[in-house]
Amino acid sequence: MNRILIVLLLLGVIAGGCVKSSVSPLVQYNKQKEIDDKIISDYLAANTSLNAKRVDTTGVYYIVNDGEGGTGNVLYTSSTQVTVGYTGKILTSGVVFAQTDKFHPTYVLGSVIKGWQLGIPQIKPGGKVRLLIPSRYAYGPYAQDSIHLPANSVLDFQIQLYNVTN
């Protein structure tokens, strides 16, 4: 009988140690969403001359200066190839984490971060756009160690669109 009580007591201790105390992923997502949106709204409030527009209700903002929207008619799909030059910074620190110089890579639009998928279609070939991207439309809670990008980084991209191929 004593052995049964000892086993039950040990099982109770083990089960008690397995209680989840972490916050649900949805709660974490919503909390980070609030943080990101505040970072971007505070930045735009401090830089009122930017004339930023939001892509639908996403939280991604784009800035196209007069005369820099590009020309032509383009139908963007997830398989559209875009040739770009860009500089990527962390919005809160201004640290550059990615940049092209003379080489202009081509990407399939459906394979890039969601912020680019939403922002690049705001311009046409030859156009330039600045994108302010909340972490949920970039790399989210996943740090990108190879480019020294911390988790939950709000991004600031300057992109020039050189070519579009469908």
N, C-alpha and C positions, 0 to 999 in steps of 0.2 A: 504494500500500500504506500509506504514511504517513497519507494522508487517512482511510483506513478505520480505522486504529488511533486516530486523533484523534477520529473520530466515535464509535467504541465507548467510548473513555475518557470523552467528554462524556456519553454516554448512561448510563454507569455512575455518574458523579457525580450526574447528575440523579435517577436511580432511587434512589441512596443517600440523597438528601435527602428523598425521599418516604416514608420509613419512618415508620409510625405509632408514636408514643411515648405516645399518650394511653391512659388506663385505659378499659376497656370500660364501656359504660353499666350493665351488671348489677353490676359491681364498685362503680361510683359509687353506684348505688341502694342496695346493701347497706351501704355505708359510711355513707351519709346516714341510712339506717334505724336503724343502731346509735346514731348521734349523737342523732337525734330521740328514740328510745326512752329513752336515758339522760337527756336533758333532762327528759322527762316523769316518769320514775321518780324522779329526784332531787327534782323539784318536789313530787311526792306524798309522798316520804319526809320532806321538810321541813314538809309541811302535812298531817299525819296525820289531822286532824279533818275532812277533806273527804269521806271516805267515797265515794271514786270507784270506779266500776265500769267494766270494759273491755267494749267492744262486741265480742263473740266474740274472735277472735285478731288483731284489726286493729291494735291500738295506739292506737285512739281511745278516750278515756275520757270518761265522762259523770257528772255530779253532779246529783242531783235531791234537794233538801232535802225533809224530811217535809212533807206537805201541799201541795207545789208541783208535783205530777205532772199536774195537770189532771183533767178528767172526761170521760166519754163513751167510746164505742167508735169506733175509727178503724181503717180498713184503708188503710195507706199503699202507694202504688204510685209508679212513676216519673212518672206524670202527675198525681199529687195536687198541688193548689195549697195552699201554706201562706202565711198572713199572719203576719208576725213583726215584733218589735222586737228590736234586738240591739246589742251593743257587742262589737267585735272588737279584741283586743290581741295584741301579740307577747308570748308567754309569757316569754321570757328578759329582756325589758326593761320590760314593762308599758306600752309605748307604744300608745296607741289609734290604730288606722288606719282604722276604720270605725265609724259609730254612727248609729242612727236616733233621732230625737227624737219629735215629734208624728206624723210620717208613718210608717206601718207598711206596708212594701212586701209585695206578694204575689209569690211565686216558684213555678215548677213544680219540684217536688222533684228531678226527674231532671236539672235544668239547673244546680243549685247544686253546690258543691264536695262531693266524696265524703264528707268528714267530717260535713257537714250531713245528707247522705242517710242516713248510718249513725246519727247522733245524734238528730235530730229525732223519729224514730219511737219514741224511748224515753219520750216524753211524749204527753199528750193535749191537746186545746184548753184554753186557760187555764193551761197548765203552763209552768214555767220550767226550763231546763236549762243547765248549764254544760258546754261541750265543750272538751276538750284534744285538739288535732288535730295529729298529726305532719305534717310538710311533704308527705309522699307522698300524703296525703289532702286536701291543700289545693292549693297552687299549685306545689309541687315546686321544681325548680331555676329556675323562671321568676319573676323579679322583677316586681312589679306597680307600675310607676313611678307610675301615676296616683294610687295611694293610699299611696305611699311605703313599700311592703312589700318588704323584701329577699328575694332568692331563699332557698329552704330555710328559711323561717320556720316555727317551731312556733307554732300559734295557740291562743288562749284566747278562746272566745266565750261570752257570756252571752246567752241567747236566751229570749224570751217568745213563746209560740205563741198568737196571738189567734184564728185561724180555720183550719179545714181544709176543703177542698172537693174532692170526687172527681168 
